[in-house]
Amino acid sequence: MAVSAGKIQEKMDKKGAYFHLVAWSLPLILTITTMALGEIDGNSVAGICFVGYRNQAARAGLLLGPLAAMVLVGGYFLSR
């Protein structure tokens, strides 16, 4: 069992740079897209800035969609 765990760790170490690239670039792309589309809404009374506070489609596409995708991908890798 320890041998297979060592091989898995070696594979993960080799692909660590790719994981970091994906982990940092996807949020960057989503942030730039959200700011470029101007979909950051604010509430001056509550002091909250949020994506799609007024626009439900923007919230679904820029917040809930990527969040659901990451939960599904994480669940897939967890169940493997």
Buried (B, 14 or more C-beta within 10 A) or exposed (E): EEEEEEEEEEEEEEEEEEEEEEEEEEEEEBEEEBEEEEBBBEEEEEEEEBBBBEBEEBBEBBBEEBEEEEEEEEEEEEEE
